[in-house]
Amino acid sequence: MNTLNSKIKAGRQDHYNDAQVCGVHGLNTADDAMKVVKCTDDNALVVDVHGGATGSGDMKARTNITDPATSTFLKCNPDGTLELTAELDTSALAKESVQTDGTQKAQVLGNTEGDGSGTATHIHTDASGNVNAQIISTVNIAPANNSNSGINDGPANSLAVGLRARTDIADSATETFLLCDASGHLQADIIAGGGGGTQYSVGTTGMATGTGTLMIGNFAGAAKEVAVNSNGQVVQELGFINSSVLGQDTGANSLPVVIASDNVVDVSNASLTDLGSAVNEIGDAISATSNGVLILAQDNTSNSAALNVTAGGALRVDDGATTTGSDVSLNSAQQVLCYGRDNGGTLDALRTDAQGHLEVVVDDFVKGQDTSANSFPVVLASDDVVAINATEATIVGSANNLANNISLTSSGGTSSTVDTTNMNVMNILYEDTNTGNFDGVEVHVSFDNSTYYLYTTLFPNDNLAATKRTATTNLNMHGLKYVKLINNSATTFTNVYAMAVGSP
């Protein structure tokens, strides 16, 4: 036995090249002999579960999962399929998250009989899942509130119906549709009251006996017919003109007067000023005919003569009354005084000095430096030299305004956004502690802080001490107002410091 034991190796290895082989056998009761136990090529034990007497391999299940005494055989159909009577416990079914993903489906059926004794058939829907319904009997339609014009000023939807009325209120057979024109206006014939009869359009000729509407006016509280002449024109008696406008008044309040073409209006004053006054007195009361109105003036011998005008209607002045020349002073020239209107609307004569130079006062002149809108334009001479004092440029931005010891996560980690409105030229300084890594960080810019575009990508390098990675870049930001950093790599950048600084 000791010799045998020395040849048997103990252990838990999966494979031995020189181990003693021991076969596993079992008792075959039918042959009353030991049989070797078989396994597959994968060393899986082969078990043959076959039919036979009770307990020889038939499948059983419990009606109460916690009570072994309730175990009973399962029943199958003649073709070997398991016969199943299922009771569905809905308490454990998911009612929200699972239902919404469409994994649980049920078909809806109806029955041709109300008590369920008829034929079961599927509910019919269209391609969008809307149930198709067929109205098999007459129904009354009650509109929804948003379609009911009786309680809603602007119903979203409405039912179109044809309006009908009876020619005999007591006879339903006389019902007919109401008539409207192409614009939807209801057509009506006035057969009693309100002046019935034929209606005529303006300018209609060849009319039969007038059956139109009589025009009535109010006279001292009593209704009176409006009088017309034989041509149908309304008769106006001058005696009833409102006395408040009799006499001279403005043109808007006066009756138009036509001067006969062969009549002469005599203006007995040689002064142009008085002539203008005389014309103004005639004013709007004169409505000139195509032949015009002849205006007379007196000459220096008190003789009346018509004013002379050009073909264009401009008043002609005798050349002998004017003096021309280039002299500084014309003693006999006609003089004209120039006026200007002040900010109060009053006309004032323009002012000159003793030499005749026009004097100008600049009231809103601002002394000292001001904005261009409040300053006079100045043109520098081409041979002039302007001294410009250079001042220190304004620096915009702050330390670590993009990132202050943060982690830029992989696949989309974003830094803070910096407003670069006052930066025409900008520098970005960046560092992190991802030494030995060659992934870059993207610089994105925008003009509206909504849509961003990739401007450039920074690829940091390890410093000499290999303690951190650093990178810098210079950007022209003309018109670009916002900047931020985005990490679209597969690496999370740690201990990130970054800032954007620049000048206008």
Secondary structure per residue as TSV (DSSP state, phi and psi in degrees):
chain	resnum	aa	ss	phi	psi
A	1	M	-	360.0	-41.9
A	2	N	H	-62.8	-38.0
A	3	T	H	-62.1	-40.8
A	4	L	H	-65.5	-41.7
A	5	N	H	-64.1	-34.4
A	6	S	H	-68.9	-18.5
A	7	K	H	-93.0	-7.7
A	8	I	-	-97.3	127.4
A	9	K	-	-100.1	134.6
A	10	A	-	-105.0	147.2
A	11	G	-	164.2	179.8
A	12	R	-	-123.9	21.6
A	13	Q	-	-75.2	155.9
A	14	D	S	-78.0	-22.3
A	15	H	-	-145.2	130.9
A	16	Y	-	-126.6	132.7
A	17	N	S	-82.9	-32.1
A	18	D	S	-122.1	25.6
A	19	A	-	-79.5	154.6
A	20	Q	-	-70.1	134.5
A	21	V	-	-93.6	131.6
A	22	C	-	-129.5	115.1
A	23	G	-	-78.9	149.4
A	24	V	-	-101.5	124.5
A	25	H	E	-120.9	159.2
A	26	G	E	-137.1	161.9
A	27	L	E	-86.9	125.4
A	28	N	E	-95.4	106.6
A	29	T	T	-69.7	-27.2
A	30	A	T	-66.4	-39.9
A	31	D	T	-98.7	-6.8
A	32	D	T	53.2	48.4
A	33	A	E	-144.4	156.6
A	34	M	E	-81.8	134.8
A	35	K	E	-123.0	144.4
A	36	V	E	-70.4	141.0
A	37	V	-	-82.9	130.8
A	38	K	-	-95.7	155.7
A	39	C	B	-141.8	165.1
A	40	T	-	-83.6	176.6
A	41	D	T	-62.4	-22.0
A	42	D	T	-93.8	14.9
A	43	N	-	67.4	21.2
A	44	A	-	-86.2	133.3
A	45	L	B	-67.2	130.2
A	46	V	-	-89.0	120.8
A	47	V	-	-120.5	126.2
A	48	D	-	-105.4	103.4
A	49	V	-	-92.4	113.9
A	50	H	-	-128.2	166.2
A	51	G	-	-74.9	163.2
A	52	G	-	169.6	-150.0
A	53	A	S	-67.7	171.9
A	54	T	T	-54.9	128.4
A	55	G	T	86.7	6.1
A	56	S	S	-90.0	-1.6
A	57	G	S	148.7	-1.4
A	58	D	-	-66.5	148.4
A	59	M	-	-83.7	138.6
A	60	K	E	-129.6	161.0
A	61	A	E	-149.0	160.4
A	62	R	E	-98.1	140.7
A	63	T	S	-79.9	-21.7
A	64	N	S	-126.6	112.7
A	65	I	T	-61.7	-22.1
A	66	T	T	-96.9	-1.6
A	67	D	-	-121.1	107.1
A	68	P	G	-62.6	-24.2
A	69	A	G	-68.0	-15.9
A	70	T	G	-89.2	6.1
A	71	S	E	-66.5	133.3
A	72	T	E	-144.8	158.2
A	73	F	E	-70.7	145.0
A	74	L	-	-83.5	148.2
A	75	K	-	-107.9	140.2
A	76	C	B	-124.1	163.7
A	77	N	-	-79.4	166.8
A	78	P	T	-56.4	-27.0
A	79	D	T	-86.6	6.0
A	80	G	S	92.3	-6.8
A	81	T	-	-76.1	146.8
A	82	L	B	-71.0	128.9
A	83	E	-	-85.4	125.3
A	84	L	-	-128.1	126.5
A	85	T	-	-114.7	108.0
A	86	A	-	-100.1	138.6
A	87	E	-	-112.9	118.5
A	88	L	-	-90.4	119.5
A	89	D	-	-95.0	105.0
A	90	T	G	-78.9	-7.8
A	91	S	G	-66.1	-27.5
A	92	A	G	-97.7	-0.3
A	93	L	S	-78.4	144.2
A	94	A	-	-74.5	132.4
A	95	K	S	-108.3	-7.6
A	96	E	S	-123.8	-74.1
A	97	S	T	-64.3	-36.1
A	98	V	T	-79.3	-38.8
A	99	Q	G	-60.9	-36.6
A	100	T	G	-70.9	-18.7
A	101	D	G	-92.3	4.3
A	102	G	T	79.4	13.9
A	103	T	-	-81.7	-20.2
A	104	Q	S	-110.8	119.0
A	105	K	-	-129.5	147.8
A	106	A	-	-140.9	136.2
A	107	Q	-	-89.6	135.7
A	108	V	-	-98.2	126.7
A	109	L	E	-120.4	156.1
A	110	G	E	-123.0	178.5
A	111	N	E	-129.9	143.4
A	112	T	S	-73.0	-10.1
A	113	E	S	-121.8	145.7
A	114	G	T	-65.4	-28.9
A	115	D	T	-91.4	6.0
A	116	G	S	82.6	5.5
A	117	S	-	-85.4	-6.2
A	118	G	S	-88.0	-156.0
A	119	T	-	-88.9	130.1
A	120	A	E	-78.8	132.1
A	121	T	E	-143.1	154.3
A	122	H	E	-71.1	146.8
A	123	I	-	-70.1	134.6
A	124	H	-	-94.2	130.3
A	125	T	B	-126.7	165.3
A	126	D	-	-86.7	-173.4
A	127	A	T	-64.9	-21.9
A	128	S	T	-93.0	1.1
A	129	G	S	89.7	5.4
A	130	N	-	-78.4	134.0
A	131	V	B	-69.5	128.0
A	132	N	-	-84.3	128.3
A	133	A	-	-125.4	143.3
A	134	Q	-	-118.8	123.2
A	135	I	-	-80.9	117.0
A	136	I	-	-105.2	0.7
A	137	S	S	-147.9	158.4
A	138	T	-	-66.3	134.5
A	139	V	-	-129.1	155.6
A	140	N	-	-95.4	133.1
A	141	I	-	-97.6	122.7
A	142	A	-	-105.5	111.3
A	143	P	-	-65.6	149.0
A	144	A	-	-68.6	162.1
A	145	N	G	-58.3	-38.0
A	146	N	G	-75.2	-4.5
A	147	S	G	-114.5	4.7
A	148	N	-	-100.8	108.2
A	149	S	T	-70.9	-10.6
A	150	G	T	-74.7	-22.3
A	151	I	T	-128.7	2.2
A	152	N	-	-131.9	124.7
A	153	D	S	-66.8	-31.9
A	154	G	S	-134.8	74.3
A	155	P	-	-60.3	136.5
A	156	A	S	-65.1	-34.0
A	157	N	S	-137.7	156.8
A	158	S	-	-151.3	159.7
A	159	L	-	-94.6	130.3
A	160	A	-	-86.5	125.9
A	161	V	-	-132.0	150.9
A	162	G	-	-89.7	131.2
A	163	L	-	-84.6	133.6
A	164	R	E	-127.7	156.6
A	165	A	E	-148.0	163.0
A	166	R	E	-101.3	140.7
A	167	T	S	-78.8	-22.2
A	168	D	S	-126.0	112.2
A	169	I	T	-60.3	-24.1
A	170	A	T	-95.2	-2.3
A	171	D	-	-122.7	109.9
A	172	S	G	-67.2	-21.4
A	173	A	G	-69.7	-15.2
A	174	T	G	-90.7	7.0
A	175	E	E	-68.4	137.2
A	176	T	E	-147.3	159.8
A	177	F	E	-71.6	146.6
A	178	L	-	-77.3	149.4
A	179	L	-	-101.5	138.7
A	180	C	B	-136.0	164.0
A	181	D	-	-86.5	-174.2
A	182	A	T	-64.9	-21.8
A	183	S	T	-92.2	3.1
A	184	G	-	87.3	9.1
A	185	H	-	-79.1	131.1
A	186	L	B	-68.6	129.8
A	187	Q	-	-91.0	131.0
A	188	A	-	-136.5	139.6
A	189	D	-	-104.6	120.8
A	190	I	-	-85.2	110.3
A	191	I	-	-107.8	-5.8
A	192	A	S	-157.8	133.5
A	193	G	S	76.6	154.5
A	194	G	S	70.8	10.9
A	195	G	-	80.8	69.9
A	196	G	-	-75.0	165.4
A	197	G	S	140.0	-172.0
A	198	T	-	-74.5	136.1
A	199	Q	-	-103.7	133.8
A	200	Y	-	-117.2	146.8
A	201	S	-	-83.0	159.4
A	202	V	T	-62.3	132.2
A	203	G	T	89.0	2.3
A	204	T	-	-66.5	133.2
A	205	T	-	-113.4	165.7
A	206	G	S	67.8	29.4
A	207	M	-	-71.7	149.4
A	208	A	-	-76.7	-165.6
A	209	T	S	-55.9	129.3
A	210	G	-	-59.9	123.5
A	211	T	-	-127.5	26.4
A	212	G	S	-79.2	-163.2
A	213	T	-	-92.8	132.1
A	214	L	-	-79.3	132.8
A	215	M	-	-83.9	125.7
A	216	I	E	-117.6	138.8
A	217	G	E	-117.5	169.7
A	218	N	E	-106.6	118.2
A	219	F	E	-123.5	109.5
A	220	A	T	53.2	38.8
A	221	G	T	86.2	-1.7
A	222	A	E	-113.2	145.0
A	223	A	E	-76.9	128.8
A	224	K	E	-132.0	145.2
A	225	E	E	-70.2	141.3
A	226	V	-	-78.3	126.7
A	227	A	-	-80.7	139.5
A	228	V	B	-131.6	160.0
A	229	N	-	-89.4	-172.6
A	230	S	T	-65.9	-18.6
A	231	N	T	-93.3	4.5
A	232	G	S	82.8	10.2
A	233	Q	-	-87.8	139.6
A	234	V	B	-66.5	131.4
A	235	V	-	-85.4	127.7
A	236	Q	-	-117.4	117.7
A	237	E	-	-86.7	129.0
A	238	L	G	-62.0	-26.1
A	239	G	G	-65.7	-15.9
A	240	F	G	-102.7	11.8
A	241	I	S	-70.0	138.6
A	242	N	-	-58.0	121.8
A	243	S	G	-67.5	-15.1
A	244	S	G	-69.6	-14.9
A	245	V	G	-106.1	4.3
A	246	L	-	-70.2	142.7
A	247	G	S	96.9	-176.6
A	248	Q	S	-71.7	135.4
A	249	D	-	-151.8	-178.3
A	250	T	-	-69.0	161.9
A	251	G	G	-60.0	-34.7
A	252	A	G	-66.8	-24.4
A	253	N	G	-107.4	15.7
A	254	S	S	-120.2	155.4
A	255	L	-	-78.2	140.6
A	256	P	-	-67.3	137.8
A	257	V	B	-120.3	130.2
A	258	V	-	-102.7	123.7
A	259	I	-	-85.7	130.9
A	260	A	-	-60.9	146.6
A	261	S	T	-66.5	-22.6
A	262	D	T	-101.7	14.3
A	263	N	-	-97.7	156.4
A	264	V	-	-123.9	129.1
A	265	V	B	-97.4	114.9
A	266	D	-	-94.4	118.3
A	267	V	-	-107.1	106.7
A	268	S	-	-91.9	63.5
A	269	N	-	-160.2	129.2
A	270	A	-	-85.0	-9.1
A	271	S	-	-77.2	133.0
A	272	L	H	-64.0	-33.5
A	273	T	H	-64.6	-46.2
A	274	D	H	-68.4	-33.2
A	275	L	H	-61.8	-42.5
A	276	G	H	-62.5	-38.1
A	277	S	H	-65.5	-39.3
A	278	A	H	-65.1	-39.9
A	279	V	H	-66.1	-39.3
A	280	N	H	-64.6	-32.5
A	281	E	H	-67.0	-35.8
A	282	I	H	-66.8	-43.7
A	283	G	G	51.1	-141.1
A	284	D	G	-75.8	-4.5
A	285	A	G	-71.9	-12.5
A	286	I	B	-101.2	122.6
A	287	S	-	-112.3	102.1
A	288	A	-	-66.9	138.5
A	289	T	-	-82.1	-177.8
A	290	S	T	-65.8	-19.7
A	291	N	T	-86.8	-7.4
A	292	G	-	79.6	-177.6
A	293	V	-	-121.2	128.9
A	294	L	-	-88.8	124.5
A	295	I	B	-111.9	131.0
A	296	L	E	-109.1	154.8
A	297	A	E	-142.4	155.7
A	298	Q	E	-90.6	140.2
A	299	D	-	-87.5	-174.0
A	300	N	T	-72.3	-1.1
A	301	T	T	-108.1	13.9
A	302	S	S	67.6	17.1
A	303	N	-	-92.1	138.6
A	304	S	E	-84.3	139.0
A	305	A	E	-149.2	150.6
A	306	A	E	-71.3	142.5
A	307	L	-	-67.4	140.8
A	308	N	-	-96.1	127.0
A	309	V	B	-126.0	162.3
A	310	T	-	-81.2	176.5
A	311	A	T	-63.1	-25.5
A	312	G	T	-87.5	0.9
A	313	G	S	91.9	4.9
A	314	A	-	-81.7	140.9
A	315	L	B	-64.8	127.8
A	316	R	-	-92.4	132.0
A	317	V	-	-110.0	136.2
A	318	D	-	-62.0	127.4
A	319	D	G	-58.9	-25.7
A	320	G	G	-70.9	-14.1
A	321	A	G	-88.7	-4.2
A	322	T	-	-119.9	155.1
A	323	T	-	-122.9	130.3
A	324	T	-	-114.4	161.5
A	325	G	-	153.5	178.0
A	326	S	S	-112.2	11.5
A	327	D	-	-68.3	152.8
A	328	V	S	-66.0	-36.1
A	329	S	-	-127.0	126.1
A	330	L	-	-113.3	106.3
A	331	N	T	-68.9	-32.5
A	332	S	T	-106.3	13.9
A	333	A	S	-78.9	154.4
A	334	Q	-	-69.7	135.3
A	335	Q	-	-106.3	138.3
A	336	V	-	-124.0	127.0
A	337	L	-	-91.9	128.1
A	338	C	-	-91.9	136.8
A	339	Y	E	-122.2	158.0
A	340	G	E	-135.4	158.0
A	341	R	E	-103.5	126.4
A	342	D	-	-79.4	177.9
A	343	N	T	-70.1	-8.6
A	344	G	T	-93.2	-0.8
A	345	G	S	92.7	0.6
A	346	T	-	-90.2	139.7
A	347	L	E	-80.1	130.1
A	348	D	E	-129.3	142.6
A	349	A	E	-67.3	138.8
A	350	L	-	-67.7	145.2
A	351	R	-	-106.0	138.5
A	352	T	B	-127.0	164.6
A	353	D	-	-87.4	-172.1
A	354	A	T	-64.1	-23.5
A	355	Q	T	-92.5	2.5
A	356	G	-	86.4	8.6
A	357	H	-	-78.9	134.6
A	358	L	B	-68.8	128.2
A	359	E	-	-90.6	132.6
A	360	V	-	-124.3	129.4
A	361	V	-	-112.0	119.1
A	362	V	-	-88.9	99.5
A	363	D	T	-71.5	-35.4
A	364	D	T	-101.0	24.5
A	365	F	-	-68.0	128.5
A	366	V	-	-109.3	121.3
A	367	K	-	-84.9	146.7
A	368	G	S	92.5	178.1
A	369	Q	-	-73.5	137.3
A	370	D	-	-150.0	179.2
A	371	T	-	-70.1	163.4
A	372	S	G	-63.0	-31.9
A	373	A	G	-67.9	-23.6
A	374	N	G	-109.2	19.2
A	375	S	S	-124.3	156.9
A	376	F	-	-79.7	142.2
A	377	P	-	-68.9	136.4
A	378	V	-	-126.3	131.6
A	379	V	-	-108.0	122.6
A	380	L	-	-80.0	141.5
A	381	A	-	-65.9	147.2
A	382	S	T	-67.1	-23.9
A	383	D	T	-102.1	15.0
A	384	D	-	-94.5	156.2
A	385	V	-	-119.1	125.8
A	386	V	-	-106.1	124.2
A	387	A	-	-82.4	127.0
A	388	I	-	-114.5	123.7
A	389	N	-	-88.5	115.3
A	390	A	-	-78.0	134.4
A	391	T	-	-119.2	163.2
A	392	E	-	-66.0	135.6
A	393	A	-	-66.1	146.4
A	394	T	-	-79.3	130.3
A	395	I	-	-98.4	129.0
A	396	V	E	-116.1	137.9
A	397	G	E	120.0	176.8
A	398	S	-	-150.0	163.8
A	399	A	T	-65.9	134.5
A	400	N	T	56.0	34.7
A	401	N	S	-75.5	-18.1
A	402	L	S	-88.4	-41.6
A	403	A	E	-155.4	135.9
A	404	N	E	-130.0	85.6
A	405	N	E	58.0	56.3
A	406	I	E	-117.0	174.5
A	407	S	E	-110.9	125.7
A	408	L	E	-91.5	104.0
A	409	T	-	-66.1	155.8
A	410	S	T	-68.5	161.3
A	411	S	T	56.3	46.8
A	412	G	T	122.9	5.3
A	413	G	E	-59.4	134.9
A	414	T	E	-122.7	141.1
A	415	S	-	-84.4	-175.5
A	416	S	-	-68.5	158.1
A	417	T	-	-98.8	133.2
A	418	V	E	-112.2	132.2
A	419	D	E	-78.8	117.5
A	420	T	-	-111.1	27.4
A	421	T	T	-55.6	-40.2
A	422	N	T	-95.8	19.7
A	423	M	-	-116.2	111.3
A	424	N	S	-85.0	-37.4
A	425	V	E	-122.0	133.0
A	426	M	E	-137.8	145.4
A	427	N	E	-116.4	141.3
A	428	I	E	-117.3	128.3
A	429	L	E	-115.9	131.3
A	430	Y	E	-136.8	144.3
A	431	E	E	-153.6	150.7
A	432	D	E	-149.1	-178.9
A	433	T	S	-110.4	21.1
A	434	N	-	-87.5	62.1
A	435	T	T	-64.2	148.8
A	436	G	T	79.3	1.2
A	437	N	-	-104.1	141.1
A	438	F	-	-110.0	9.4
A	439	D	-	-72.7	148.4
A	440	G	-	-103.6	166.4
A	441	V	E	-118.2	134.2
A	442	E	E	-89.0	143.3
A	443	V	E	-105.1	118.6
A	444	H	E	-113.3	140.8
A	445	V	E	-127.6	159.8
A	446	S	E	-153.0	155.6
A	447	F	S	-104.6	-10.4
A	448	D	S	-130.7	6.5
A	449	N	S	60.8	21.8
A	450	S	S	-125.2	-56.0
A	451	T	S	-99.2	120.4
A	452	Y	-	-111.5	148.0
A	453	Y	E	-127.1	145.1
A	454	L	E	-70.5	120.2
A	455	Y	E	-91.9	-50.9
A	456	T	E	-161.2	173.1
A	457	T	E	-124.5	130.3
A	458	L	E	-90.5	133.9
A	459	F	-	-118.1	92.9
A	460	P	-	-66.0	150.2
A	461	N	E	-116.9	151.3
A	462	D	E	-66.0	142.3
A	463	N	-	-76.4	176.2
A	464	L	T	-63.4	-31.7
A	465	A	T	-83.4	-3.9
A	466	A	S	56.2	36.9
A	467	T	S	-104.0	-16.0
A	468	K	-	-163.2	165.4
A	469	R	E	-106.3	142.6
A	470	T	E	-134.2	154.3
A	471	A	E	-158.0	148.9
A	472	T	E	-136.8	157.9
A	473	T	E	-156.2	156.8
A	474	N	E	-117.7	129.0
A	475	L	E	-123.2	140.7
A	476	N	E	-90.7	115.8
A	477	M	-	-106.6	26.7
A	478	H	T	-59.4	111.3
A	479	G	T	87.9	-11.6
A	480	L	-	-94.4	132.4
A	481	K	-	-112.7	-13.1
A	482	Y	E	-142.0	149.2
A	483	V	E	-143.5	146.4
A	484	K	E	-156.1	163.7
A	485	L	E	-105.8	142.9
A	486	I	E	-133.6	131.8
A	487	N	E	-99.2	100.5
A	488	N	-	-99.7	13.9
A	489	S	S	-86.8	178.9
A	490	A	S	-90.1	4.6
A	491	T	S	-113.6	138.4
A	492	T	-	-85.3	122.8
A	493	F	E	-87.4	129.3
A	494	T	E	-111.6	159.9
A	495	N	E	49.7	52.1
A	496	V	E	-87.7	128.0
A	497	Y	E	-122.1	134.4
A	498	A	E	-155.8	145.3
A	499	M	E	-145.3	153.1
A	500	A	E	-120.6	118.0
A	501	V	E	-130.8	151.2
A	502	G	E	-168.5	-164.1
A	503	S	E	-143.8	155.7
A	504	P	-	-62.2	360.0
